[in-house]
Amino acid sequence: MKKVLTIAGSDSCGGAGIQADLKAMSSLGVYGMSVITAITAQNTVGVQKVMEVTDEIIEAQIRSIFEDITVDAVKIGMVSNSKTIETIKNLLEEYSAKNIVLDPVMVSKSGYYLLKPEAQEAIKALIAIADVVTPNIPEAEVLTGMKIENADQMKEAALRITELGSKNVLIKGGHRCNDANDILLSEEDFMTLKGSRIETKNTHGTGCTLSSAIASHLAKGYSVQEAVSLSKEYITKAIENSFSIGHGVGPVGHFVEVYKKAGISFE
């Protein structure tokens, strides 16, 4: 079994962050491991509080994994400050980590800033070592300093982000009002991953889930294009089978096939 490491924050309601990552990895048949960078108090209506994990503990967690277990892919999610970013980058380079997928998490769906403003520039250091970067449109706008309103601008943003070091950039189009198409720039070629807008409010953890799925497929030996395409199919199905668990934005259906076999319905 392939083994995938997620480096991210913990979500107490289980829809995003480390919890979503491990669910996606398990659903896709890889063994998930974790390094927790922050503990969040959050639910479906928002993030109430965040406590950052010390860099000493983050380093110890990473070393514990790499010094004992072969890591076939790494997904990086919530990293809230510059020092944490530097620690993670240096250690991943030290251990020659492969198949690194960076989801540059900046703001939660409820508007809570998960990446400190001073770290917005520092996160570019992780882009430099990532094999795939998966920003949504607002994140891509921050990284490039440009406004993105159409597919051509998504492509231009992807090109600018590759200049920061990553060879493969997936600009997620879910924040566009007319469709949910994504743009992948890989091996200097563009690929459009078409998607239809799904009428649901329950999209908590979509970015975490997609990036974890990509890391899982890369660990299993798929090319970047194949990994992204398969992951797009997976997240689309998960959104189609999302459900409510509270008063706000519910989670996607990571284990939809398991739920169906068990006869579980969330109607």
C-alpha positions as CSV (number, residue, x, y, z in Angstrom):
1,M,0.0,0.0,0.0
2,K,1.3,3.5,-0.9
3,K,1.7,5.9,2.0
4,V,0.8,9.6,1.8
5,L,1.6,12.3,4.3
6,T,-0.6,15.3,4.9
7,I,0.9,18.4,6.6
8,A,-2.1,20.6,7.6
9,G,-4.3,21.9,10.3
10,S,-6.9,20.0,12.2
11,D,-10.6,20.6,11.8
12,S,-12.7,19.8,14.9
13,C,-15.9,19.2,12.8
14,G,-14.1,16.8,10.5
15,G,-15.0,18.3,7.2
16,A,-11.7,19.9,6.2
17,G,-8.0,19.9,7.1
18,I,-6.3,16.8,8.4
19,Q,-9.6,14.9,8.9
20,A,-10.7,15.5,5.3
21,D,-7.3,14.6,4.0
22,L,-7.2,11.2,5.8
23,K,-10.8,10.4,4.7
24,A,-10.0,11.1,1.0
25,M,-6.7,9.1,1.2
26,S,-8.5,6.1,2.8
27,S,-11.3,6.3,0.3
28,L,-8.7,6.1,-2.6
29,G,-6.8,3.2,-1.2
30,V,-3.6,4.7,0.2
31,Y,-2.4,4.9,3.8
32,G,-2.7,8.4,5.2
33,M,-0.3,9.9,7.8
34,S,-0.4,13.3,9.3
35,V,1.7,16.2,10.6
36,I,-0.6,18.7,12.4
37,T,0.4,22.4,12.0
38,A,-2.5,24.0,13.9
39,I,-5.5,23.0,15.9
40,T,-8.7,24.8,15.0
41,A,-12.0,25.2,16.8
42,Q,-14.5,25.2,14.0
43,N,-17.9,23.9,12.9
44,T,-20.1,24.3,9.8
45,V,-20.8,28.0,10.5
46,G,-17.2,29.1,10.9
47,V,-13.8,29.1,12.5
48,Q,-13.9,30.3,16.1
49,K,-10.2,29.9,17.2
50,V,-6.9,28.7,16.0
51,M,-3.9,27.5,18.0
52,E,-0.6,27.1,16.0
53,V,1.5,24.1,16.8
54,T,5.1,25.0,17.6
55,D,7.8,24.6,14.9
56,E,9.7,22.2,17.3
57,I,6.7,19.8,17.3
58,I,6.1,20.2,13.6
59,E,9.7,19.3,12.9
60,A,9.6,16.3,15.3
61,Q,6.4,15.0,13.6
62,I,8.0,15.2,10.1
63,R,11.2,13.6,11.3
64,S,9.3,10.8,13.0
65,I,7.6,9.9,9.7
66,F,10.5,10.2,7.3
67,E,13.0,8.4,9.5
68,D,10.8,5.3,9.8
69,I,8.4,5.2,6.8
70,T,8.7,5.5,3.1
71,V,6.6,8.5,2.0
72,D,5.2,8.2,-1.5
73,A,3.6,11.6,-1.7
74,V,3.1,14.7,0.5
75,K,0.1,17.1,0.6
76,I,0.6,20.5,2.3
77,G,-2.4,22.4,3.5
78,M,-2.8,25.0,6.2
79,V,0.6,26.6,7.2
80,S,-0.1,29.8,9.0
81,N,3.2,31.6,9.4
82,S,6.6,32.2,7.8
83,K,8.7,30.2,10.3
84,T,6.5,27.1,9.9
85,I,6.7,27.4,6.1
86,E,10.5,27.6,6.3
87,T,10.7,24.6,8.7
88,I,8.5,22.5,6.4
89,K,10.4,23.5,3.2
90,N,13.8,22.7,4.7
91,L,12.8,19.3,6.0
92,L,11.1,18.2,2.8
93,E,14.2,19.1,0.9
94,E,16.4,17.4,3.5
95,Y,14.4,14.2,3.1
96,S,14.1,14.5,-0.7
97,A,10.3,14.3,-0.5
98,K,8.6,13.5,-3.8
99,N,5.1,14.1,-5.2
100,I,4.5,17.2,-3.2
101,V,1.1,18.8,-3.7
102,L,0.6,22.3,-2.2
103,D,-2.9,23.6,-1.5
104,P,-2.1,27.2,-0.6
105,V,-4.9,27.6,2.0
106,M,-5.4,31.3,2.8
107,V,-8.9,32.0,3.9
108,S,-11.7,29.7,5.2
109,K,-15.1,29.7,3.5
110,S,-16.4,31.6,6.5
111,G,-13.8,34.4,5.9
112,Y,-11.3,33.5,8.7
113,Y,-7.7,34.2,7.6
114,L,-5.8,30.9,8.1
115,L,-2.6,32.2,6.5
116,K,-1.2,35.3,8.1
117,P,-0.7,38.3,5.7
118,E,3.1,38.3,6.4
119,A,3.3,34.7,5.2
120,Q,1.6,35.3,1.9
121,E,5.0,36.0,0.3
122,A,6.7,33.2,2.3
123,I,4.4,30.5,0.9
124,K,6.0,31.0,-2.5
125,A,9.0,29.1,-1.0
126,L,6.8,26.0,-0.9
127,I,5.6,26.6,-4.4
128,A,9.2,26.4,-5.5
129,I,9.5,22.8,-4.2
130,A,6.0,21.6,-5.0
131,D,5.2,19.2,-7.9
132,V,1.6,20.5,-8.1
133,V,0.0,23.7,-6.7
134,T,-3.8,23.9,-6.5
135,P,-4.9,27.5,-5.8
136,N,-8.5,28.6,-6.2
137,I,-9.2,31.8,-8.0
138,P,-8.9,34.1,-4.9
139,E,-5.7,32.4,-3.9
140,A,-4.3,32.6,-7.4
141,E,-5.1,36.4,-7.4
142,V,-3.1,36.9,-4.2
143,L,-0.1,34.8,-5.5
144,T,0.0,36.7,-8.9
145,G,-1.4,40.1,-8.0
146,M,-3.8,40.0,-11.0
147,K,-7.6,39.9,-11.3
148,I,-9.0,36.6,-12.7
149,E,-12.4,36.7,-14.3
150,N,-12.2,34.3,-17.3
151,A,-10.4,31.2,-18.6
152,D,-7.6,33.2,-20.4
153,Q,-6.8,35.0,-17.1
154,M,-6.7,31.6,-15.3
155,K,-4.1,30.5,-17.9
156,E,-2.1,33.6,-17.4
157,A,-2.2,33.1,-13.6
158,A,-1.0,29.5,-14.0
159,L,1.9,30.7,-16.1
160,R,2.9,33.3,-13.5
161,I,2.8,30.7,-10.7
162,T,5.0,28.3,-12.7
163,E,7.6,31.1,-12.7
164,L,7.7,30.6,-8.9
165,G,9.0,27.1,-9.4
166,S,6.2,24.6,-9.6
167,K,6.0,22.8,-13.0
168,N,2.3,21.9,-12.6
169,V,-0.4,24.4,-11.6
170,L,-4.1,23.7,-11.2
171,I,-6.3,26.8,-11.0
172,K,-9.6,25.8,-9.6
173,G,-12.6,27.5,-11.1
174,G,-15.2,26.9,-8.5
175,H,-15.3,30.6,-7.6
176,R,-16.3,31.6,-11.2
177,C,-20.0,32.4,-11.6
178,N,-20.6,30.7,-14.9
179,D,-19.0,27.2,-14.5
180,A,-16.8,25.0,-12.4
181,N,-14.1,24.4,-15.0
182,D,-10.5,24.0,-13.8
183,I,-7.3,24.8,-15.7
184,L,-4.2,22.6,-15.4
185,L,-0.9,23.8,-16.7
186,S,1.4,20.8,-17.0
187,E,4.5,20.2,-19.1
188,E,3.9,23.6,-20.7
189,D,0.5,22.5,-22.0
190,F,-3.0,23.6,-20.8
191,M,-5.7,21.2,-20.1
192,T,-9.3,22.2,-19.2
193,L,-11.1,20.0,-16.7
194,K,-14.8,20.7,-17.3
195,G,-17.2,20.7,-14.4
196,S,-20.8,21.7,-13.9
197,R,-21.9,23.8,-11.0
198,I,-23.6,21.6,-8.4
199,E,-26.4,23.2,-6.5
200,T,-25.4,22.6,-2.9
201,K,-24.2,24.7,0.0
202,N,-22.3,21.7,1.4
203,T,-18.8,22.2,0.1
204,H,-16.7,22.3,3.3
205,G,-13.3,20.8,2.6
206,T,-13.4,20.6,-1.2
207,G,-9.9,22.1,-1.6
208,C,-8.4,19.8,1.0
209,T,-10.1,16.8,-0.4
210,L,-9.1,17.5,-4.0
211,S,-5.4,18.1,-3.2
212,S,-5.3,15.0,-1.0
213,A,-6.8,13.0,-3.9
214,I,-4.2,14.3,-6.3
215,A,-1.4,13.3,-3.9
216,S,-3.0,9.9,-3.5
217,H,-3.1,9.3,-7.2
218,L,0.5,10.5,-7.7
219,A,1.6,8.1,-5.0
220,K,-0.1,5.3,-6.9
221,G,2.0,6.1,-10.0
222,Y,-0.4,8.1,-12.1
223,S,0.9,11.0,-14.2
224,V,0.0,14.6,-13.1
225,Q,-2.6,14.8,-15.8
226,E,-4.1,11.5,-14.9
227,A,-4.0,12.2,-11.1
228,V,-5.7,15.6,-11.6
229,S,-8.4,14.2,-13.9
230,L,-9.2,11.3,-11.6
231,S,-9.2,13.6,-8.6
232,K,-11.6,16.0,-10.4
233,E,-14.0,13.1,-10.9
234,Y,-13.7,12.1,-7.2
235,I,-14.4,15.6,-5.8
236,T,-17.3,16.1,-8.2
237,K,-18.9,12.9,-7.0
238,A,-18.1,13.8,-3.4
239,I,-19.8,17.2,-3.8
240,E,-22.8,15.6,-5.5
241,N,-23.1,13.4,-2.4
242,S,-22.4,16.1,0.2
243,F,-24.7,16.4,3.2
244,S,-25.7,18.6,6.1
245,I,-24.5,17.9,9.7
246,G,-25.1,21.3,11.3
247,H,-26.5,24.8,10.6
248,G,-24.0,25.9,8.0
249,V,-21.7,24.5,5.3
250,G,-21.7,20.7,5.5
251,P,-19.0,18.3,4.3
252,V,-18.6,16.5,1.0
253,G,-19.2,12.7,0.8
254,H,-15.7,11.3,1.0
255,F,-17.0,7.7,1.5
256,V,-20.0,7.8,-0.7
257,E,-19.5,4.3,-2.0
258,V,-19.1,3.0,1.6
259,Y,-22.2,4.8,2.7
260,K,-24.2,3.4,-0.2
261,K,-23.2,-0.2,0.6
262,A,-24.1,0.4,4.2
263,G,-27.5,1.7,3.2
264,I,-26.9,5.1,4.8
265,S,-28.9,8.0,3.5
266,F,-28.4,11.7,4.4
267,E,-31.6,12.9,2.8
